Amino acid sequence: GTIEEKMGSTLSFEIAGNITSIRVEEGDRVSKGQLLATINPTTVKEAHRATLTTLKQAQDAYRRFLPLHQSGTISDMKWVEIESKLEQAKAAESIARQQLSHSTLTAPFAGVIAAKNVDLGTYVLPGQPVLKLANVAQVNAKVSVPEAEISHLHVGDKVKLTVAALSGAIFWGTISEKGIDANPISHTYDVKVGITNPQGRLLPGMVCNAQVQGSAATPSHITVPPQSVELDVDNSRFVWTVVNGKAHQQPVTTGDFEGDGIVILSGLKAGDQVIINGQ
C-alpha cells in the first residue's frame, strides 16, 4: 500500500504581488499560525494610502461642519451628506487595510510543506498556488486488496502496517473505507486504512505492507521484480518461468507494488523460477 495525506490545503495569496520572503522548504514541519511567505503588495499599499487621505478629508469636514449643524446653520440634508461621506470613507479604509493584511501567508493548521510552487521574487496572482500544506497527524494507507479477499474485510478492522522506509517500523491502523469498484486489470479493490501519526514519521508516498489482524486476508504474497511482468497481445499479463529447463509463458494476475516488487495474486506458487528480463 501507499501512505496518503488525510487532509491537505493549497495555500495562496488573495492579492497580487512579488514574493518578498518564503520561509519554508518542501518537507518542513510547521505549526498553526506560522508565517510562511510574504509579498510586496504595491498596488494595495497605494490604494490604502488613498483611502487614508479620503478618510482624513471626511473627518476634517465632519469636525468643521459639526458646530454649524448644531447651530442650525446648515440644512439637515447637507449634514446627512457629510455623515454619509465619513461612514463611506471609514468602510473603504477598513477594506483596504484588510486587503493589506493579505500580504502575509500563514499556516492554517500544523503540518508538513508538501509542495513549494514559487521562489523569491516570483510575481503571483490572487489564488495562484504558492504552497501545499499536508496534515500528517492523521494519514491514510491506500491498499489494493485481491477480489478473493475483499469479502473478509470490514470497516473497523485493525491493520498492521510495516514501512520499509522507516527500517521496518510497525504502525497500527483501522479500515476506514472499503471500495466497491474493482480495478479491471488487477482485479483488486482499494481499501483505506486510517492511521494516527502524532510524531509525523509517516509521510505521503511511503510504501507499506498491510496485514489485517484476525482476518483470512493475510496471505503470504508472492512478489516479483516489475520488469519480469510482460503484456501479451490481448493486454493480459504474464511472466517467463523455467519448466523442465525451458522457458514457459505463464499468465499471472498482478496486484499492488510492495517495496521493489509487484504482488502476484495468481499464476505463480512458491518455488517457481521466474526469468527476469535481461537475464
N, C-alpha and C positions, 0 to 999 in steps of 0.2 A: 504494500500500500504506500501511499504518499501523504505526508503531512501538509495540511492546508490551513490557511488562516480562517478563523471563525468569523471575525469582523475586521473590516478594513475600511479606510476612508481616503479618498483622493483630495488633497488639500490644494486650495488655490486662493489667489487674492481677489477681492471684489472690485479693485480699481486697477488701472494700468500704470506701468512704471518700470524702471530698470531695477534689477536686483542689486541692492547695495550691500547685503550680507546674507550668507547662508551658513548656518552654524552646525549643520549636521551632515553626515555621510551615510550611504547605504549601510544598513546593519547596526547603526547606532540605536541604543535604547534611550527613550525619552520619557519624561514624566508629564502628567497632565498640566497644561498651562505653560510649559516650557517654550521659550522663544526659539523659533526655528529659522525664520528668514524675515528680511525687511526689504522694502522697495522705496525708491525715491519718487514720491507722488507729486511731481512738479505741478501738473495741471490742477490737482486737488488743492495744493497749498495756495495757488493763486486764487482759486475760487473761494477758499476760506478767507483769505485776506480781503477779497471784495465784499464778502458778507459782513465782515467786521466793520468795514468802512460804512456800509449801508446802515448797520445797526447803530453805530455811533451817531450818524446823522439823524436817525429816527429818535434816538434818546435825547439828543440836543433839542430837536423840535418839540418833543414832549415836555421837556423842562421849560422851554421858552414860552410855550402856549398854555401851560397849566395855570399860571396866575390869570391869564386872560379868560380862560374858561371859567375859573372860579368867580371872576368879577362879572361874568356875563357879557364880556366884550365881543367874543366870537360866537358864532352860531353853534348849535348842537351838532349840526351836520359836519361842520368843519372839525369839531373835536373828535367825532366818531372816526373821521378820516385819519386824523393824527394817531389815534389809538390803534386803528387797524394797521397802519403802516408799521408801527412799533412791533405789534404782535407778529406780523409777517416777517419782519427783519430778524426777530428772535428765532422764529422757526427755521428760517433759511440758514442762520448761523449754526444752529444746533445740528441740522442735517449735514452741513459742510464739515463741522467738527467731527461728527460720527464717521463720515467718509475718510477723514484724515486718520482716524484710528485704525482704519483698514489697511494701513501701510505696514502693519506687522502681522506675521503669521505665527500662531501658537498651536501647540498640540491640544486637540480636543479631548484626548484620553491618553493614558500611558500605553506605550507600545514600542514597536521597532520600526525604523525607517526602512520600508520595503523597496522604495524606488525614489530616485532623485532625478528629476527631469530637466533641471536648469542649472546654470552656472552663474558665478558672479558676473554682473553686468548684463545678463540676458534681459531683454525687454519683454515683459509679459502683459497679456491682455486679461481683462476680467474673466474669471472662470477657467483660465488656462491651467492645466495640471502642473503643479510645482513639485509636490512630494506625495508619496503614498505612505500612509501610516497603517501598520497592521497591529491589531491587538493580539498578542500571543499568550496572554494569561489563560485563555481558553482556545484550544485548537481542535481541528478535526483530522482524523486519518481517513482518507478515501481508499477503500479496499475493494478489489474485484473478487467476487465470490462465484465459484462454479455453479451452474444451474442445478447440479445434483445435490448441492449442499445448502442452497438458499432457504429451503423449507425448514431447515433445522435451526435457523437463526431467528431471533426475536428482538424487538426494540427493548432495551433494558438489560440485555445480556452483557456480562462482563467480558472484556477482551484484554489479553496480554499482548503488549507490543514490544518488540525488540528492535532497537535502532542501531544499525551498524556504524553510522557516522559518529555516534557517541560511545564508541567502544563496547557495543552490545548492551547499552543501558536498557533497563526494562521499565516500561510505563504501563499503567492500567487505565483503561477507559471503558465507556459504556456505549453500546449501539444506540444511536440517536435517530438514524434514518435507515430505511431498508428499501432499496429501489425495486421497481416492478417492471422496468423495461430492460430486456436483455440486450447486450451487445451482440449484433447479428453475426459478427465474425468470431469473437472469442466465446460466445455463449456464457457470458458472465454477467452478474448483477452488481451494481455499485452499492456499497454499504458505507455509511458514515459512522465513525466512532468518535464520540466527544471525549476529550482528554483535558484534565486540569493541568496547567503548565505554569505554576506560580513562579518558578525560577527562570522561566523563559528559555530553557535549554532546547526545547523542540522548536525548530524553525521551518517555515513553509518550504517545501521542496525536498525535505529529508525523506529517505526511503525507510520503510519499516516492515517487519514481518508480523502478522497478526495471528493470534490463536485464541479462539473462543473457548472460554472455560466451561467445562461440563457439557459440551456440545459434541455431537457426532461430526461436526465440521472442523475437525482438527487433524487432517491427514498429513502425512509426510510428503510434501510436494517434490516432484522431480523437476529440477531446473537444468537448462542447457544454455550455452552461450547464444545470444540473439543471432549471431551471424551464421549459426548452423541451421536456422529455420529458413526454408525457401518457399516460394509461391509457385503452385502449379498453374497450368494454362487456365484453369477454371477458378483461380484465386484461392484454392484450398491450400492448406499449409502442410509441409512435410519436412522430414529430416532424412539424411542418409545414415543408415546403420550398417553394421557389419554382420552378415549372416552366412555362416559356413565359409568364412574367408572372402566373401564377395559383398560388394556394395548393394544395399537394398533400400528402395524408396519407401519410407514408412510414413503414412498420413498421421498427423497429430492435430490436437486441439490445444491452442495456447491460451494462457491466462495473463495475469499481471506480471510486471517486472519485479524481481526480488534481487536486490543488490546488483551484481553484474550479469545476472542471468534472467531468463524468461521461464515462467512456470509452464510445464506441460501437463495439461489437465487429463488428457487421454492419448493413447497411442504408444506410450513407452512404459516400461516397467524397470524396476531396479535391476541393474546389471547389464542392461542393453548398452552396446558400444556405439556411440554416435560419432560420425565423421564431421569434423569442423572444417568449414571452407578454408582452403589454403593448406590443409594438412593431408 
